[in-house]
Amino acid sequence: MKTMKWLLRREFWEHKGAMAWAPLIVGALMVLLVGTMAVYGASQGKLTGNITIVRDDAGATTISHAIPPEQLQQLAVTVSDMYIVAAQPLLLMMSVIAFFYCLSALHSERSDRSILFWKSLPVSDTQTVLSKVVTAIVVIPLIAIAAGIVVALLLLAIIGIVFAVNGVNLFGMVLSNPNFYLAPLRLIGLLPVYLVWALPTVGWLLMVSAWARSKVFLWAVGAPVIVVVIVKWADYLLQTGINIDWLVQNVIARGLAGLIPGNWLALTHVNPHALAGNNNIVATGNLFTESWMTLASPQAVIGAVAGVAMIVVAMRLRRWKDEG
């Protein structure tokens, strides 16, 4: 356990720029941009695209009369449930970071010959590869989730302050809504789902990273695309009847898109109506429930088994393969 902790620290310190600084910088830019836009919109007399600040002859704000109480209550309910969506850009960036991290994880140490140093230490190939797996599907997502939650809360505070300055107090209604507190917990609770669905992609990328001598990206991404083109061409000429769409969705997409958050909803064809709440807007509670239900699907189980098998192959390749 202590060895794994130090291996994870090693991975973090070697990739601190991508894992930590990139989300922090992007999050800060998001807060700055949205904050500037919110302040500018308020200064122009508008809080949103369809809510106008109305002032009387004495200059007093009367926006509370412009927004019916039921509409204001509904706005607070929607904000309480959906403010966490502001973390989505950071989660998408997380998938890119994890993708390229896995591509270089085992190849770079062979390219710069640092593998000779690491192999001289009392650390097994299994522990080393597992530390990279945990980094890709646990450490990187946790950092992105933490940054996303902070950014979402800051953006919510900015919007709430802008409304409050103009006579509309959303804070009380938002803070009294249970979904305000459940939304971050649900986001963290989706991590095990993400882990299972990401295993095939992580396994494939690590296996290619351990095997390829050069041009890892072309092998990892180009080879599957070429396979699809060849199969499509063969089906066109020979009329083999191969289901290309099934191949793309269940093999290629599972192997390349598993690090994208929410990929399980598309791969299992979850009905969009099952995600919608009372206002036909995606509800985080429904999203959480439907996401966990996808773990019972054959795609999740078979993909996880295939991902574990490829990770085992990556361990074997790291043990025996070396740059001559």
CORVEN-V195281 format. One record per residue. N is the residue number from 0. RES is the residue in one small letter. SS is DSSP state (hx for helix, st for strand, lp for the rest). PSI is psi as a letter, one per 20 degrees, with the letter a starting at -180 (NA if undefined). OMEGA is omega in radians with two decimals (NA if undefined). Layout:
# CORVEN-V195281
n:res:ss:psi:omega
N:RES:SS:PSI:OMEGA
N:RES:SS:PSI:OMEGA
This chain:
# CORVEN-V195281
n:res:ss:psi:omega
0:m:lp:g:3.13
1:k:hx:h:3.11
2:t:hx:g:3.13
3:m:hx:h:3.13
4:k:hx:g:3.14
5:w:hx:h:3.07
6:l:hx:h:3.10
7:l:hx:h:3.07
8:r:hx:g:3.11
9:r:hx:g:-3.13
10:e:hx:h:-3.13
11:f:hx:g:-3.09
12:w:hx:h:3.12
13:e:hx:h:-3.10
14:h:lp:k:-3.06
15:k:hx:h:-3.12
16:g:hx:g:-3.12
17:a:hx:h:-3.04
18:m:hx:h:-3.02
19:a:hx:g:-3.02
20:w:hx:h:-3.14
21:a:hx:g:3.08
22:p:hx:h:-3.14
23:l:hx:g:-3.13
24:i:hx:g:3.13
25:v:hx:g:3.11
26:g:hx:g:3.12
27:a:hx:g:3.11
28:l:hx:h:3.11
29:m:hx:g:3.14
30:v:hx:g:-3.13
31:l:hx:g:-3.10
32:l:hx:g:-3.11
33:v:hx:h:3.11
34:g:hx:g:3.12
35:t:hx:g:3.14
36:m:hx:h:-3.14
37:a:hx:g:3.13
38:v:hx:g:3.13
39:y:hx:g:3.13
40:g:hx:h:3.12
41:a:hx:h:-3.14
42:s:hx:h:3.11
43:q:lp:i:3.08
44:g:lp:j:-3.13
45:k:st:p:3.08
46:l:lp:h:3.06
47:t:lp:a:-3.10
48:g:lp:h:-3.06
49:n:lp:j:3.12
50:i:lp:o:-3.06
51:t:st:q:3.09
52:i:lp:p:-3.12
53:v:lp:p:-3.13
54:r:st:q:3.13
55:d:lp:a:-3.08
56:d:lp:h:-3.14
57:a:lp:i:3.12
58:g:lp:j:-3.13
59:a:lp:q:-3.14
60:t:st:p:3.11
61:t:lp:k:-3.11
62:i:hx:h:-3.14
63:s:hx:h:3.10
64:h:hx:h:-3.13
65:a:hx:h:3.14
66:i:lp:o:3.10
67:p:lp:q:-3.10
68:p:hx:g:-3.14
69:e:hx:h:3.10
70:q:hx:h:3.11
71:l:hx:g:3.11
72:q:hx:g:3.13
73:q:hx:h:3.09
74:l:hx:g:3.13
75:a:hx:h:3.12
76:v:hx:g:3.14
77:t:hx:g:3.13
78:v:hx:g:-3.12
79:s:hx:h:-3.07
80:d:hx:h:-2.95
81:m:hx:i:-3.09
82:y:hx:h:-3.11
83:i:hx:i:3.10
84:v:hx:h:3.11
85:a:hx:i:3.12
86:a:hx:i:-3.03
87:q:hx:g:3.12
88:p:hx:h:3.13
89:l:hx:h:3.11
90:l:hx:h:3.07
91:l:hx:g:3.08
92:m:hx:h:3.09
93:m:hx:g:-3.12
94:s:hx:h:3.10
95:v:hx:g:3.13
96:i:hx:g:-3.13
97:a:hx:h:-3.13
98:f:hx:g:-3.09
99:f:hx:h:3.03
100:y:hx:g:3.14
101:c:hx:h:-3.13
102:l:hx:h:-3.07
103:s:hx:i:-2.97
104:a:hx:g:-3.08
105:l:lp:i:-3.13
106:h:hx:g:-3.05
107:s:hx:h:-3.12
108:e:hx:h:3.04
109:r:hx:h:-3.11
110:s:hx:g:-3.13
111:d:lp:j:3.07
112:r:lp:j:3.09
113:s:lp:i:3.12
114:i:hx:h:3.12
115:l:hx:h:3.10
116:f:hx:g:-3.10
117:w:hx:h:3.11
118:k:hx:i:3.10
119:s:lp:i:3.13
120:l:lp:q:-3.14
121:p:lp:l:3.13
122:v:lp:p:-3.08
123:s:lp:r:3.08
124:d:hx:h:3.12
125:t:hx:g:3.13
126:q:hx:g:-3.12
127:t:hx:g:-3.12
128:v:hx:g:3.12
129:l:hx:h:3.11
130:s:hx:h:3.11
131:k:hx:h:3.07
132:v:hx:g:-3.14
133:v:hx:h:3.11
134:t:hx:g:-3.07
135:a:hx:h:-3.00
136:i:hx:j:3.09
137:v:hx:g:-3.04
138:v:hx:g:-3.13
139:i:hx:g:3.09
140:p:hx:h:-3.14
141:l:hx:g:3.11
142:i:hx:g:3.14
143:a:hx:g:3.12
144:i:hx:g:3.12
145:a:hx:g:3.12
146:a:hx:h:-3.14
147:g:hx:g:3.13
148:i:hx:g:3.13
149:v:hx:g:3.13
150:v:hx:g:3.14
151:a:hx:g:3.13
152:l:hx:g:3.13
153:l:hx:g:3.11
154:l:hx:h:3.09
155:l:hx:g:3.13
156:a:hx:g:3.14
157:i:hx:g:3.14
158:i:hx:g:3.13
159:g:hx:h:3.13
160:i:hx:g:3.12
161:v:hx:g:3.09
162:f:hx:g:-3.09
163:a:hx:g:3.13
164:v:hx:h:-3.11
165:n:lp:j:2.97
166:g:lp:j:-3.14
167:v:lp:o:-3.11
168:n:lp:o:3.10
169:l:lp:i:-3.00
170:f:hx:g:-3.10
171:g:hx:g:-3.12
172:m:hx:h:3.14
173:v:hx:g:-3.10
174:l:hx:h:3.11
175:s:lp:i:-3.14
176:n:lp:p:-3.12
177:p:hx:h:-3.11
178:n:hx:h:3.09
179:f:hx:h:-3.11
180:y:hx:h:-3.11
181:l:hx:h:-3.07
182:a:hx:g:3.10
183:p:hx:h:3.14
184:l:hx:h:3.09
185:r:hx:h:3.11
186:l:hx:g:3.09
187:i:hx:h:-3.12
188:g:hx:i:3.09
189:l:lp:i:-3.12
190:l:hx:g:3.09
191:p:hx:h:3.09
192:v:hx:g:3.11
193:y:hx:g:-3.12
194:l:hx:g:-3.10
195:v:hx:g:-3.08
196:w:hx:i:3.13
197:a:hx:i:-3.06
198:l:hx:g:3.14
199:p:hx:g:-3.14
200:t:hx:g:3.12
201:v:hx:g:3.12
202:g:hx:g:3.14
203:w:hx:g:-3.10
204:l:hx:g:3.12
205:l:hx:h:3.12
206:m:hx:g:3.10
207:v:hx:h:3.13
208:s:hx:h:3.13
209:a:hx:h:-3.05
210:w:hx:g:-2.99
211:a:lp:p:3.08
212:r:lp:h:3.14
213:s:lp:r:3.10
214:k:lp:l:-3.07
215:v:hx:g:-3.11
216:f:hx:g:-3.14
217:l:hx:h:3.10
218:w:hx:g:-3.05
219:a:hx:h:-3.07
220:v:hx:g:-3.09
221:g:hx:g:-3.10
222:a:hx:g:3.09
223:p:hx:h:3.13
224:v:hx:g:3.11
225:i:hx:h:3.10
226:v:hx:g:3.13
227:v:hx:g:-3.14
228:v:hx:g:-3.14
229:i:hx:g:3.13
230:v:hx:h:3.10
231:k:hx:g:3.14
232:w:hx:g:3.12
233:a:hx:h:3.12
234:d:hx:h:3.12
235:y:hx:h:-3.10
236:l:hx:g:-2.99
237:l:hx:i:-3.11
238:q:lp:l:-3.08
239:t:lp:h:-3.14
240:g:lp:j:3.12
241:i:lp:p:3.14
242:n:lp:n:-3.09
243:i:hx:h:-3.12
244:d:hx:h:3.11
245:w:hx:g:3.13
246:l:hx:g:-3.11
247:v:hx:g:-3.05
248:q:hx:g:-3.00
249:n:hx:i:3.14
250:v:hx:g:-3.06
251:i:hx:g:-3.14
252:a:hx:h:3.12
253:r:hx:h:-3.12
254:g:hx:h:-3.04
255:l:hx:h:-3.03
256:a:lp:j:-3.08
257:g:lp:i:-3.12
258:l:lp:i:3.11
259:i:lp:p:-3.13
260:p:lp:p:3.11
261:g:lp:j:-3.13
262:n:hx:h:-3.11
263:w:hx:h:3.13
264:l:hx:h:3.12
265:a:hx:g:-3.07
266:l:hx:h:3.13
267:t:lp:j:3.09
268:h:lp:l:3.09
269:v:lp:p:-3.13
270:n:lp:p:-3.14
271:p:hx:h:-3.14
272:h:hx:h:3.12
273:a:hx:i:-3.14
274:l:hx:i:-3.03
275:a:st:q:3.07
276:g:lp:b:-3.08
277:n:lp:h:-3.07
278:n:lp:k:-3.11
279:n:lp:k:3.05
280:i:lp:q:-3.12
281:v:st:p:3.13
282:a:lp:p:-3.09
283:t:hx:h:3.11
284:g:hx:g:3.11
285:n:hx:h:3.11
286:l:hx:g:3.13
287:f:hx:g:-3.11
288:t:hx:g:-3.11
289:e:hx:h:3.13
290:s:hx:g:3.12
291:w:hx:h:3.13
292:m:hx:h:3.14
293:t:hx:i:-3.14
294:l:hx:i:3.11
295:a:hx:i:-3.10
296:s:lp:q:3.10
297:p:hx:h:-3.14
298:q:hx:g:-3.12
299:a:hx:g:-3.08
300:v:hx:g:-3.12
301:i:hx:g:3.13
302:g:hx:g:3.13
303:a:hx:g:3.11
304:v:hx:g:3.12
305:a:hx:h:3.12
306:g:hx:g:3.10
307:v:hx:g:3.13
308:a:hx:g:3.13
309:m:hx:h:3.07
310:i:hx:g:3.08
311:v:hx:g:3.09
312:v:hx:g:3.12
313:a:hx:h:3.08
314:m:hx:g:3.13
315:r:hx:g:-3.14
316:l:hx:h:3.12
317:r:hx:h:-3.12
318:r:hx:h:-2.98
319:w:hx:h:-3.05
320:k:lp:p:3.10
321:d:lp:q:3.08
322:e:lp:p:-3.12
323:g:lp:NA:NA
